[in-house]
């Protein structure tokens, strides 16, 4: 097998992480708080069967009407569906057109690479920036820089996204205002006559320079799979030799992001004829002249990528940028306050922006109301990933139902939240949370525990069964006078009025007198 041992490296997929117990979640967040839905609903006999508990809420986003619900006030671990709230928060606070700038500053004889918190800066973009800087410097007639510094103060420095997660997991890197390749380095290995040859690269699509500030070696041991030492001049990793196959690759997190980016930038400048000194790190940004810059894509495009690839670092970075807080828990509480300030009640408590933290909890009612209420400029249709419907053998099928949603997966937790709609009919906003609390608790902290793949596959099939069932029941069909069996003299839009609990505006795409979306 051309990879590390199966149990060791499947952790990089993000399937197995630490999650909270349901009992603890229920003691942290009161049920029935502010949603107007009674707690303690009896088990829904129409639900598909799965080992564990299912909760769901379905809402008409045009009116705020709850169309269907089961255990809507029960708190669950939201997992990566929490990124949906983060996306709404960042888009509202920063604006969909917000860009993050990486700049190069000349301050006397010092050249400064200044990170602006761009969460999607990669080696290819840094190579383009290095080419422009080298051209400017070589044509300027100025003396060559005598020092080269990197500044990452645009965001607070946070050693790990979640200290409870394993140090080697690529989705748990260090946060800084200087971010390159999601603060990851690419490890590759090949076994030859003299043993394994290992390499570390700042891999991009076009350029992949060697990373000189990170070192790794294979050692004879069974466990741990990886060990990290940050005390020396270089970041130092070791890997268990027995876990390496003939060849393979994976990502490792970077713990010194300023030096990593500076090292790569120095290499890229040298390739264009500009020789820079070894990089250092500065805490205070001096005044100087900007000689080049790279602007990120607009925030809405960044959010779209975050939704598709579920990048934890992006979620934490845009959340921190939106709040201006000095640490992730404080920033998460600010997002919580923002959500309550926008009228979304119910049970939820946030401890990060990505869904990694074990203490995060949210109800399906709060999640669905948030997506529905915070439409308009924050409407996430077009940013969420299209979820294909499948047959019993797992093959994609043609379906009139279009689902755009965010998934969330932990050990024996599978969630889905977003939009579902047919070509004609109203859009449904939904949140489905599924959990097997006993097995979740028993596998806390384990990487890919026995049975989790099969359970998760079944949970996703259940989500599809439920969505198809809502459309089979006609939840997407508006009841309007003269249609669907209502008498002609019924009050116009009798069932389209907002509820007191959620006084939304009628969607402007609703054609008067028809109740049909176009």
CORJOVEN-V224585 format. One record per residue. PHI is phi in whole degrees, 0 to 359 (* if undefined). PSI is psi in degrees with one decimal (NA if undefined). BURIAL is + if it has 24 or more other C-alpha atoms within 12 Angstrom, else -. Layout:
PHI|PSI|BURIAL + PHI|PSI|BURIAL
This chain:
*|122.1|- + 275|64.1|- + 191|175.8|+ + 292|170.4|+ + 306|144.8|+ + 305|-48.1|- + 292|-30.4|- + 286|-43.2|+ + 261|-12.1|+ + 294|-14.4|- + 299|-28.0|+ + 296|-16.1|+ + 282|-12.4|+ + 82|10.4|+ + 285|-36.1|+ + 246|110.5|+ + 216|172.6|+ + 284|133.2|+ + 227|158.6|+ + 279|157.0|+ + 281|148.5|+ + 295|-37.2|+ + 300|-45.2|- + 295|-39.9|- + 298|-40.0|+ + 291|-27.6|+ + 280|-21.6|- + 277|-34.1|- + 236|123.1|+ + 292|140.0|+ + 274|154.0|+ + 72|19.1|+ + 268|101.3|+ + 85|-1.4|+ + 266|-15.1|+ + 75|13.0|+ + 248|133.5|+ + 291|140.1|- + 278|166.6|+ + 74|35.6|- + 293|140.8|- + 294|156.7|- + 300|132.8|- + 280|113.5|- + 291|-14.5|- + 273|-6.2|- + 292|141.6|+ + 299|152.2|+ + 273|136.5|- + 205|149.0|+ + 291|110.2|+ + 131|-156.1|+ + 237|140.3|+ + 240|134.2|+ + 232|146.3|+ + 206|156.7|+ + 218|133.4|+ + 238|130.0|+ + 230|143.1|+ + 277|111.4|+ + 291|-18.3|+ + 286|-30.7|+ + 238|-17.5|+ + 85|5.8|+ + 289|130.4|+ + 281|115.1|+ + 271|-31.3|+ + 200|147.3|+ + 197|146.9|+ + 212|125.1|+ + 52|38.8|+ + 295|-20.6|+ + 260|10.1|+ + 273|123.1|+ + 287|136.0|+ + 232|163.3|+ + 289|117.3|+ + 288|-18.4|+ + 52|-141.1|+ + 284|-5.3|+ + 295|-17.1|+ + 299|-25.1|+ + 299|-23.7|+ + 297|-45.1|+ + 294|-41.5|+ + 300|-41.7|+ + 298|-46.5|+ + 299|-42.0|+ + 297|-50.7|+ + 294|-42.2|+ + 298|-38.0|+ + 289|-44.7|+ + 281|-35.7|+ + 256|-24.9|+ + 93|144.6|- + 293|-19.2|+ + 263|4.2|- + 298|134.0|+ + 239|154.2|+ + 248|128.4|+ + 254|131.8|+ + 256|120.7|+ + 242|155.3|+ + 242|123.7|+ + 244|138.1|+ + 256|113.8|+ + 241|92.6|- + 65|-124.6|- + 266|12.0|- + 253|132.6|+ + 258|133.5|+ + 235|125.2|+ + 267|112.4|+ + 250|111.5|+ + 284|140.1|+ + 247|19.1|+ + 78|25.3|+ + 288|112.5|+ + 281|-8.1|+ + 241|13.7|+ + 298|130.0|+ + 234|177.3|+ + 297|-33.0|+ + 295|-45.6|+ + 296|-38.8|+ + 294|-33.3|+ + 295|-41.0|+ + 296|-40.6|+ + 295|-42.2|+ + 298|-38.2|+ + 296|-40.6|+ + 291|-38.7|+ + 294|-44.7|+ + 299|-42.6|+ + 298|-44.0|- + 295|-45.1|+ + 293|-42.1|+ + 288|-24.6|- + 263|-8.4|- + 283|-25.9|- + 82|0.3|- + 284|155.0|- + 299|150.0|- + 298|146.3|+ + 302|137.8|+ + 265|-10.9|- + 214|152.6|+ + 226|121.7|+ + 235|156.8|+ + 235|135.5|+ + 242|129.1|+ + 236|24.2|+ + 281|4.0|+ + 292|-21.8|+ + 227|156.0|+ + 295|150.2|+ + 273|125.4|+ + 230|120.4|+ + 297|-39.8|+ + 216|146.8|+ + 301|-42.2|+ + 217|108.1|+ + 299|-18.9|- + 283|-15.2|- + 275|158.2|+ + 297|145.1|+ + 297|-31.4|+ + 273|-4.3|+ + 290|129.4|+ + 293|-20.3|+ + 270|15.2|+ + 230|55.1|+ + 274|-175.9|+ + 278|144.8|+ + 259|139.8|+ + 200|166.7|+ + 288|-13.3|+ + 255|110.7|+ + 233|129.6|+ + 225|127.8|+ + 54|42.9|+ + 57|28.8|+ + 53|51.1|+ + 228|154.1|+ + 236|143.3|+ + 266|117.6|+ + 265|128.1|+ + 233|150.6|+ + 215|151.4|+ + 215|128.0|- + 271|127.7|- + 236|-165.2|- + 295|-28.2|- + 257|19.3|- + 103|-165.5|- + 280|133.9|+ + 258|121.4|- + 249|143.6|+ + 224|150.6|+ + 234|123.3|+ + 228|149.3|+ + 272|78.9|+ + 285|128.4|+ + 237|-176.5|+ + 285|-35.2|- + 255|-37.2|- + 234|146.3|- + 216|70.5|+ + 292|153.6|+ + 293|143.7|+ + 265|108.4|+ + 272|-12.5|+ + 269|1.6|+ + 233|137.1|+ + 233|152.5|+ + 211|147.7|+ + 215|151.8|+ + 269|136.0|+ + 231|157.4|- + 275|98.1|- + 198|162.0|- + 268|-49.1|- + 221|152.2|- + 285|162.0|- + 298|-45.7|+ + 231|150.1|+ + 225|151.3|+ + 231|140.7|+ + 226|114.6|- + 254|12.9|- + 278|-24.8|- + 275|-176.6|- + 296|-37.6|- + 258|153.2|- + 293|129.5|+ + 235|122.6|+ + 244|148.6|+ + 234|151.5|+ + 229|143.2|+ + 293|120.2|+ + 299|-36.3|+ + 292|-16.7|- + 275|-10.4|+ + 273|132.2|+ + 271|-155.5|+ + 296|-43.5|- + 202|161.9|+ + 169|-175.1|+ + 199|162.7|+ + 190|172.5|+ + 260|147.8|+ + 238|149.6|+ + 286|152.5|+ + 258|134.1|+ + 253|-11.4|+ + 234|74.4|+ + 295|-32.5|+ + 294|-46.9|+ + 293|-36.5|+ + 299|-50.6|+ + 294|-39.4|+ + 296|-40.4|+ + 299|-46.0|+ + 294|-42.2|+ + 297|-41.1|+ + 300|-44.0|+ + 297|-42.8|+ + 292|-35.9|+ + 292|-40.6|+ + 300|-36.9|- + 295|-20.9|- + 258|9.2|- + 96|0.5|- + 256|115.4|+ + 265|119.3|+ + 251|151.2|+ + 295|170.2|+ + 298|142.0|+ + 287|148.3|+ + 234|178.7|+ + 239|134.2|+ + 242|148.3|+ + 263|-30.4|- + 247|127.8|- + 277|117.9|+ + 280|166.1|- + 286|148.5|- + 184|-174.7|- + 258|127.7|- + 284|124.2|- + 251|-14.9|+ + 195|157.4|+ + 205|156.4|+ + 233|125.5|+ + 260|137.0|+ + 291|167.6|+ + 299|163.9|- + 298|156.2|+ + 303|-40.1|+ + 300|-37.1|+ + 291|-38.2|+ + 297|-43.2|+ + 299|-40.3|+ + 300|-43.8|+ + 295|-39.0|+ + 298|-41.4|+ + 294|-39.5|+ + 290|-45.2|+ + 258|-3.0|+ + 53|48.9|+ + 282|115.3|+ + 295|-41.1|+ + 299|-43.7|+ + 301|-43.0|+ + 299|-45.4|+ + 292|-37.5|+ + 293|-47.8|+ + 288|-28.8|+ + 293|-45.2|+ + 297|-40.2|+ + 296|-36.2|+ + 288|-35.6|+ + 270|-32.4|+ + 73|14.2|+ + 283|164.8|+ + 267|-7.6|+ + 206|165.7|+ + 291|-46.3|+ + 301|-41.8|+ + 296|-40.5|+ + 297|-40.7|+ + 296|-38.1|+ + 293|-35.2|+ + 297|-38.9|+ + 295|-38.5|+ + 300|-47.8|+ + 298|-40.1|- + 300|-43.2|+ + 294|-43.6|+ + 295|-37.3|+ + 295|-20.7|- + 265|12.5|+ + 90|8.0|+ + 270|107.1|+ + 269|-168.4|+ + 101|-174.0|+ + 266|114.7|+ + 200|150.4|+ + 213|124.8|+ + 249|140.3|+ + 235|-4.9|+ + 202|-172.9|+ + 251|-8.5|+ + 257|-20.8|+ + 96|3.3|+ + 288|-37.2|+ + 295|138.3|+ + 294|-24.1|+ + 272|-5.5|+ + 297|134.5|+ + 218|151.2|+ + 198|149.0|+ + 268|157.0|+ + 294|-32.5|+ + 296|-45.2|+ + 295|-41.3|+ + 297|-47.6|+ + 294|-42.0|+ + 298|-39.3|+ + 298|-46.7|+ + 296|-40.7|+ + 287|-45.4|+ + 289|-35.3|+ + 264|45.1|+ + 285|-142.5|+ + 64|-126.9|- + 296|-26.0|- + 267|8.3|+ + 301|126.6|+ + 266|2.3|+ + 297|132.7|+ + 97|-19.6|- + 258|-24.9|+ + 278|156.5|+ + 282|138.2|+ + 285|126.8|+ + 261|112.5|+ + 287|146.4|+ + 271|147.5|+ + 228|158.6|- + 273|-175.2|- + 296|-19.3|- + 264|4.2|- + 89|4.7|- + 274|144.2|- + 297|142.4|- + 237|154.5|- + 282|126.8|- + 220|144.3|- + 287|-9.3|- + 269|124.9|+ + 255|124.9|+ + 244|122.2|+ + 241|118.9|+ + 202|169.2|+ + 248|130.6|+ + 272|162.4|+ + 209|118.3|+ + 228|126.3|+ + 228|-174.9|+ + 300|113.6|+ + 56|35.2|+ + 225|127.9|+ + 219|119.1|+ + 234|156.4|+ + 210|131.2|+ + 215|135.3|+ + 165|-136.8|+ + 237|146.5|+ + 220|138.0|+ + 200|146.1|+ + 267|171.1|+ + 300|-39.4|- + 240|128.0|- + 132|168.8|+ + 279|153.2|+ + 286|143.1|+ + 249|132.8|+ + 258|133.5|+ + 217|159.6|+ + 218|126.0|+ + 241|124.4|+ + 240|128.3|+ + 233|139.9|+ + 206|142.2|+ + 249|93.2|+ + 297|-35.3|+ + 294|-48.0|- + 287|-31.2|+ + 300|-47.1|+ + 294|-39.4|+ + 291|-24.4|- + 251|18.2|+ + 306|123.8|+ + 84|-5.5|+ + 278|153.0|+ + 260|114.8|+ + 53|64.0|+ + 292|161.1|+ + 301|132.7|- + 90|-10.3|- + 289|-33.7|+ + 293|-45.9|- + 295|-41.2|- + 296|-43.3|+ + 294|-38.9|+ + 298|-44.1|+ + 295|-40.1|+ + 299|-40.1|+ + 292|-36.4|+ + 296|-38.4|+ + 297|-42.2|+ + 302|-43.4|+ + 295|-43.5|+ + 303|-41.8|+ + 294|-45.3|+ + 298|-46.3|+ + 298|-35.4|+ + 295|-37.3|- + 297|-40.1|+ + 287|-34.2|+ + 297|-31.9|- + 278|-5.6|- + 81|24.5|- + 295|-18.8|+ + 272|-2.1|+ + 262|122.2|+ + 288|139.6|+ + 268|108.4|+ + 232|155.7|+ + 306|133.7|- + 84|-5.3|- + 234|158.8|- + 55|29.7|- + 87|-2.6|- + 280|141.6|- + 294|154.2|- + 299|-30.2|- + 272|9.6|- + 294|148.1|- + 304|130.2|- + 300|135.0|- + 57|36.0|+ + 304|-36.3|- + 256|16.5|+ + 252|4.8|+ + 282|146.0|+ + 295|148.5|- + 280|159.1|- + 296|-32.0|- + 288|-25.3|- + 217|79.5|+ + 282|75.6|- + 277|167.0|+ + 271|149.9|+ + 295|134.4|+ + 297|128.7|+ + 294|-16.5|- + 281|-6.0|- + 283|119.6|+ + 284|125.4|- + 305|133.3|- + 83|-2.5|- + 240|-35.0|- + 70|20.2|+ + 248|132.3|+ + 278|143.3|+ + 242|NA|-
